[in-house]
Structures are given as structure tokens and as C-alpha cells.
Amino acid sequence: MDLSISGKAAIVTGASRGIGLAVARRLAAEGARVAICARDADRLEEAGDALRSAGADVLTCVADVSDEDARTEFVARALDRFGRIDMLVNNAGTHVRGSFDDMTDAQLQQQLDTKLFGFLGMIRAVVPQMRRQGDGRIVNIIGQAARHPHPDRLPSGIANAAVQAMTKSIADALARENIRVNAVCPQYVETEIVSRTIEKEMRDRNVDRATALAGFTRANVLGRLGRPEEIADVVAFLASDRAGFVTGTSLSVDGGYHRYVFG
């Protein structure tokens, strides 16, 4: 299927590894020009080199999306390089565990700064250009904790739920300007973050990897972890012309974990 994004310009945050890098690779494979950011300069450059070696037109920029000045500079550099911004994929952030009894205010604030205010700030930074173009596509990567709050993942659940509400509100606000805003909600995917979480389970419970892994895979009907490329395929579709009648949607990509008939 031709996604009709060849030559368009995309920004992907948190793209030095995992889902973000897979998204950047997928968009570049479709012919998009891609600007990526991350906080770790070395890992970011490795990601940029990998994309360039595959023939991609890539801009790399070290940036922490929780910092307003960093966001502004990143978007300005992307616009200077590509002359337009057609797609924004908000992916930056990490998974923070914490219960009601042990979560700190600092943990929650960190999640809100990166996920809620970081995503919102990036949207604010790109929308003026999208308005000038009369077209734009924004995809927010939101963990399933937004829909399935867990008592041991309180910081992530609160932040992700806030981002989901923000996604719908902004989608409604921008729809008549031909700027589509959607979200993708993965469950457990084969990334470094999930690997570290599994290793922690092994240590905490004194079990082998297979036993620890079962706790992450039995919740979905496919019985396995997802792959970053599977998330990237859905993101690319939502950012493409093929999804021209889709906005304000939060799409679960979770191997059947999300079982509600409605919602």
C-alpha cells in the first residue's frame, strides 16, 4: 500500500531506540525525511547513522522534550532543514513504576513533564507550521496504562491518561484545520525498557526469565511481546493519507490485551 508520504517531513521524539527508532525507520522507508531527537547524544548519533546507511534523509538533535527551549530549537532546526513539518510522532518518555504508598511527587512530576507537557509542548511548536501548510498529522504514543490503570504503575497511569484526554481534546480543536491527531496505545513490546522490567521481576521474585516473561505475555491473547516494527506500521498508517478520515482515535496495538467492547 502506498502511504503517500514520500518527500514529506516528519519529527519523531525519543527516537534513539525502541519504538521511536522503529517509527523513524518505517517513515524513512516510505520516503519521508525524518528529524529525530533523544537525550543521549551517542545513542542518537548511532541511530542517525543507521538510518542514513539505509538511505534516509535524517536530522538528529539532542533534546529533552520536557525543556521548552530544547523543543523550540529542535522544531526550528527541522523546519530550517526540511522547509515544512508534515508529521509529528510524540514518543519520548519512559515507564515509571510506583504505588500509592511509595510514589514520590518527583516521580509523578517527571512523568507529567515528559509525557503530558512534553507532548503538548511539541504539538504547540509544530502546529503553527501545519496551519500555514493547511495539513498536518500528529500521533502520540501512549502506554496502555492510560486505559488499564495499575496500582504499581501509578505515575505512568496518571500521565498516560492525561495524554489520552489531551489527544482527544486537541484532535477536536484542530480537525477543521485539516490537522489530524491520534494516539497509538501499545502493550508490552520488545524494547530495552521492557527487558529491564523483566530483569527486575526476575530479581525481585527470584525466578527465571521464562517465568518472569509469562507475567507480561499471558495478559494478551497472542501470548507474546509485540515488536517495535509492529507499532511503527500502525503509526505510519495513521500519519499517512490513507488515514485521512481518522482523528481523535486511540488505537490499541496490544495483541488483544484491550478487551473492552466499548472504549
C-alpha positions as CSV (number, residue, x, y, z in Angstrom):
1,M,0.0,0.0,0.0
2,D,1.3,3.4,-1.0
3,L,1.1,5.6,2.1
4,S,1.7,8.8,0.0
5,I,4.3,10.2,2.5
6,S,7.3,10.2,0.2
7,G,9.0,13.6,0.4
8,K,7.1,14.7,3.5
9,A,8.9,15.8,6.7
10,A,8.4,14.0,10.0
11,I,9.6,14.7,13.6
12,V,9.9,11.7,15.9
13,T,10.8,12.3,19.6
14,G,12.6,9.7,21.7
15,A,13.9,8.0,18.6
16,S,17.3,6.7,19.5
17,R,16.0,3.2,20.2
18,G,12.9,1.0,20.6
19,I,9.6,2.2,19.2
20,G,10.8,5.7,18.3
21,L,13.6,4.4,16.2
22,A,11.4,1.8,14.5
23,V,8.9,4.6,13.6
24,A,11.6,6.8,12.2
25,R,12.9,3.8,10.1
26,R,9.4,3.0,8.9
27,L,8.7,6.6,7.8
28,A,12.1,6.9,6.2
29,A,11.5,3.6,4.3
30,E,8.3,5.2,2.8
31,G,10.4,8.1,1.6
32,A,9.8,10.6,4.4
33,R,12.5,13.0,5.6
34,V,13.0,12.5,9.3
35,A,14.2,14.6,12.2
36,I,14.8,12.6,15.4
37,C,15.7,13.6,18.9
38,A,16.8,12.0,22.2
39,R,18.7,13.0,25.3
40,D,21.6,10.6,24.8
41,A,23.9,12.1,22.2
42,D,25.9,8.9,21.5
43,R,22.9,6.7,21.1
44,L,21.1,9.3,19.0
45,E,24.0,9.6,16.6
46,E,24.2,5.8,16.3
47,A,20.5,5.8,15.4
48,G,21.1,8.6,12.9
49,D,24.0,6.7,11.3
50,A,21.9,3.5,11.0
51,L,19.1,5.4,9.3
52,R,21.5,7.2,6.9
53,S,23.1,3.9,6.0
54,A,19.7,2.8,4.8
55,G,19.5,5.9,2.5
56,A,17.3,8.1,4.8
57,D,17.5,11.9,4.9
58,V,17.8,12.4,8.7
59,L,18.4,15.2,11.0
60,T,19.5,14.4,14.6
61,C,19.1,16.8,17.5
62,V,19.9,16.2,21.2
63,A,16.9,17.4,23.0
64,D,14.9,16.8,26.2
65,V,11.3,17.4,25.3
66,S,10.5,18.4,28.9
67,D,12.5,21.5,28.2
68,E,10.7,24.3,26.3
69,D,13.9,25.8,24.8
70,A,15.1,22.4,23.6
71,R,11.7,21.8,22.0
72,T,11.8,25.1,20.2
73,E,15.3,24.6,18.9
74,F,14.5,21.1,17.7
75,V,11.5,22.2,15.7
76,A,13.3,25.2,14.3
77,R,16.2,23.1,13.1
78,A,13.8,20.6,11.5
79,L,11.9,23.4,9.8
80,D,15.1,25.0,8.6
81,R,16.4,21.7,7.2
82,F,13.2,20.5,5.5
83,G,11.2,23.7,5.0
84,R,8.0,22.1,6.3
85,I,6.7,19.7,9.0
86,D,4.0,17.3,8.0
87,M,4.1,14.7,10.8
88,L,4.9,14.7,14.5
89,V,5.2,11.5,16.4
90,N,5.4,12.1,20.2
91,N,7.2,9.1,21.6
92,A,9.7,10.4,24.2
93,G,9.3,9.1,27.7
94,T,9.9,6.1,29.9
95,H,7.9,3.8,32.2
96,V,7.9,4.7,35.9
97,R,6.7,2.3,38.5
98,G,5.3,3.4,41.8
99,S,2.4,2.6,44.1
100,F,0.2,4.9,46.1
101,D,2.4,4.2,49.2
102,D,5.8,4.7,47.6
103,M,5.3,7.0,44.6
104,T,7.0,10.4,45.1
105,D,5.8,13.7,43.9
106,A,9.1,14.0,41.9
107,Q,8.3,10.7,40.1
108,L,4.9,11.9,39.1
109,Q,6.2,15.4,38.1
110,Q,8.8,13.8,35.9
111,Q,6.2,11.8,34.1
112,L,4.0,14.8,33.6
113,D,6.8,17.0,32.4
114,T,7.9,14.5,29.8
115,K,4.7,12.9,28.7
116,L,2.0,15.5,29.2
117,F,3.8,18.8,29.0
118,G,6.4,17.4,26.6
119,F,3.9,16.1,24.2
120,L,1.7,19.2,24.5
121,G,4.7,21.4,24.0
122,M,5.8,19.6,20.9
123,I,2.3,19.9,19.4
124,R,2.3,23.6,20.2
125,A,5.7,24.0,18.5
126,V,4.7,22.3,15.2
127,V,1.0,23.4,14.8
128,P,1.8,27.0,13.5
129,Q,3.7,25.5,10.6
130,M,1.0,22.9,10.0
131,R,-1.6,25.6,9.9
132,R,0.4,27.5,7.3
133,Q,0.5,24.3,5.2
134,G,-3.2,23.6,5.8
135,D,-2.3,20.0,6.7
136,G,-0.7,18.0,9.5
137,R,-0.7,14.6,11.2
138,I,0.2,14.1,14.9
139,V,0.5,10.7,16.6
140,N,1.0,10.3,20.3
141,I,2.5,7.0,21.7
142,I,0.6,6.3,24.9
143,G,1.0,3.3,27.1
144,Q,-1.9,1.0,27.9
145,A,-1.7,2.2,31.5
146,A,-4.0,5.1,30.2
147,R,-6.8,2.5,29.8
148,H,-5.7,-0.1,32.3
149,P,-4.5,1.8,35.5
150,H,-2.4,-0.5,37.7
151,P,-1.7,0.2,41.4
152,D,2.0,-0.5,40.9
153,R,2.3,1.9,37.9
154,L,0.6,5.0,39.3
155,P,2.9,7.7,37.8
156,S,2.7,6.2,34.3
157,G,-1.1,5.6,34.6
158,I,-1.8,9.2,35.6
159,A,0.4,10.7,32.9
160,N,-0.8,8.5,30.1
161,A,-4.5,9.1,31.0
162,A,-3.8,12.8,30.9
163,V,-2.1,12.5,27.4
164,Q,-5.1,10.5,26.1
165,A,-7.5,13.1,27.2
166,M,-5.3,15.8,25.7
167,T,-5.1,13.9,22.4
168,K,-8.9,13.9,22.0
169,S,-9.3,17.5,23.0
170,I,-6.6,18.7,20.6
171,A,-7.9,16.5,17.8
172,D,-11.3,18.1,18.2
173,A,-9.8,21.6,18.3
174,L,-7.7,21.2,15.1
175,A,-9.9,18.9,13.0
176,R,-11.4,21.7,10.8
177,E,-7.9,22.9,10.0
178,N,-7.0,19.5,8.4
179,I,-4.7,18.6,11.3
180,R,-5.4,15.1,12.4
181,V,-4.4,14.0,15.9
182,N,-4.5,10.3,17.0
183,A,-2.8,8.0,19.6
184,V,-1.4,4.6,19.5
185,C,-1.5,2.5,22.7
186,P,1.0,-0.4,22.8
187,Q,1.1,-3.0,25.5
188,Y,4.4,-4.8,26.3
189,V,6.8,-4.5,23.3
190,E,10.3,-5.9,22.9
191,T,12.3,-2.9,24.0
192,E,15.1,-2.2,26.5
193,I,12.6,-0.7,28.9
194,V,10.6,-3.9,29.0
195,S,13.7,-6.0,29.1
196,R,14.9,-4.1,32.2
197,T,11.4,-4.5,33.8
198,I,11.6,-8.3,33.2
199,E,15.0,-8.5,34.7
200,K,13.8,-6.7,37.8
201,E,10.9,-9.2,38.1
202,M,13.5,-12.0,37.9
203,R,15.5,-10.5,40.7
204,D,12.5,-9.5,42.9
205,R,10.7,-12.8,42.6
206,N,13.9,-15.0,42.2
207,V,12.5,-16.7,39.1
208,D,13.9,-17.5,35.7
209,R,13.3,-15.4,32.6
210,A,10.6,-17.6,31.2
211,T,8.6,-17.4,34.4
212,A,9.0,-13.6,34.6
213,L,8.2,-13.2,30.9
214,A,5.0,-15.1,31.4
215,G,3.7,-12.3,33.6
216,F,3.9,-9.9,30.7
217,T,2.7,-12.2,27.8
218,R,-0.2,-14.0,29.4
219,A,-2.3,-10.9,29.6
220,N,-2.8,-10.7,25.8
221,V,-4.4,-13.4,23.7
222,L,-1.5,-13.7,21.2
223,G,0.7,-14.7,24.2
224,R,3.8,-12.8,23.2
225,L,5.5,-9.5,23.3
226,G,5.0,-7.1,20.5
227,R,7.7,-5.9,18.2
228,P,8.6,-2.2,17.7
229,E,8.1,-2.6,14.0
230,E,4.5,-3.7,14.6
231,I,3.8,-0.4,16.4
232,A,5.7,1.5,13.7
233,D,3.5,0.1,11.0
234,V,0.3,1.4,12.7
235,V,1.9,4.8,13.4
236,A,2.9,5.2,9.7
237,F,-0.6,4.4,8.6
238,L,-2.1,7.0,11.0
239,A,0.4,9.6,9.7
240,S,-0.4,8.9,6.1
241,D,-3.0,10.0,3.6
242,R,-4.6,6.5,3.9
243,A,-5.9,7.5,7.3
244,G,-7.4,10.8,6.1
245,F,-10.8,10.2,7.9
246,V,-9.3,9.1,11.2
247,T,-8.8,11.7,14.0
248,G,-9.3,11.7,17.8
249,T,-8.8,7.9,17.9
250,S,-6.7,6.0,20.4
251,L,-5.8,2.7,18.7
252,S,-4.7,-0.3,20.8
253,V,-1.8,-2.3,19.4
254,D,-1.5,-4.8,22.2
255,G,-2.0,-8.4,21.0
256,G,-5.6,-8.5,22.3
257,Y,-4.9,-7.1,25.8
258,H,-7.6,-4.5,25.5
259,R,-10.8,-6.4,25.8
260,Y,-13.5,-3.8,26.4
261,V,-16.3,-3.9,23.9
262,F,-16.7,-0.1,24.1
263,G,-13.9,2.4,24.7
